[in-house]
Amino acid sequence: MKGMIEFRPDLIYAIFGIMAAGFVILTLPIGILVHHLVAATGGEAMSAEASVLFDAPGAGARRRYSIIAVVGSLGHPCAALPAGQALAAKGQFTAAEVESVHRTR
């Protein structure tokens, strides 16, 4: 993969997309499985008793937190994409630039 990024910098977005999709494909089923295993053991969560710091969020707050999480998750890549395109337009992802970074270490 190092060779692909060094010699084919135009594929960096495709490589990132494949890596991100692979991460989701691997972690999502494991998270669902662990969630079901933990939920199947019975009993309530420890924090379900009495919270000392604040009350449990209501339906509106949970909806708001979910919306903030989705917007934040989509916002970071959308904000990074123009920066990556600007760097690519200036030739920052070329093999010579990547090689110069590796040589300084």
N, C-alpha and C positions, 0 to 999 in steps of 0.2 A: 504494500500500500504506500510506503514511503516513496517508492519509485514512481507510482502513479501520480502522486501529488507533485513530485519534483519535475517530472517530464510531461505531465498533462494537467497543468493548473486549471484548464478550462473545465475539468471534471470535478472540481472541488465541491460544488453544490450537490452534484449527483452522489458523490462519495458520502457527504454529510447526510444526505437524505436516506441513503441505504443504511448507514450506521444508526441513525435515529429510528428508522423503522424496525431494524433488528433489535434495538434496545426495547422498544415497545412490545414487540412480538415475544421477547424473552421474559420481560418483567411483568407484563399484564397478567398472564395466566398464573404465574407464581403468586402475585398479590391476591388474586381472586381465591386461589387455593388456600393460602394462609388465612385470609379473612374468614372463609368458611370453616376452617379447622378451629380457629380461635373462637368463633361464634358458636360452634357446636359443643364446646366444652361446658357451656352453661354458665349461669351467673351473670351479674352485671359488671360493667367495667368499674374499676376502682373510683374513677372520677364521677360516677353516676350517683354517689351518695350525696354528701353535702359539700359544695364547693366553698372554699374559704375566700378565694379572691374575687369571684364574680359568679353571677347566676348563669345557668345554661342558656345559650342563645335560643331565641324563639324561631318560628318558621320564617319570618321576614329576614332575620339576621342570617340564618343559614342560607337562604336564597341569595342574599346580598354577597355573602362570602363566596358562594359558588360562582356568581357572576364575576366577582373580582378575580377569582382564580383562573377562570377561562380567559378573561380579557388579558390578564397578566401573562398567561401561558402563550397566548397568540401574539401578544404585543412585543415580547422580547425578540422573537425571530423576525417579525415585521420591521422592527427598528434596526436590527442588525443587517438585514438584507441590503438596504441602500449603502451602508458603510462598506459592506463587502464588495458591492458593485463598484463603488468609487475607488476602492483599493485595486480591484481588478483592472479598472480602466487606466490606472496609473502604472500598471505592470508590477504590482507588488506580489503577485502570486506566480511570477515566472520562475523558471528553474534556477536562473542566476541569483535571484533574490533569496530563494529558499536555501540555496547552497551557501550563500554568504552568511546566513544565520547559523547554519550547521558548522561552518568553519570557525566561528568565533568562540565556540564552546570548548 
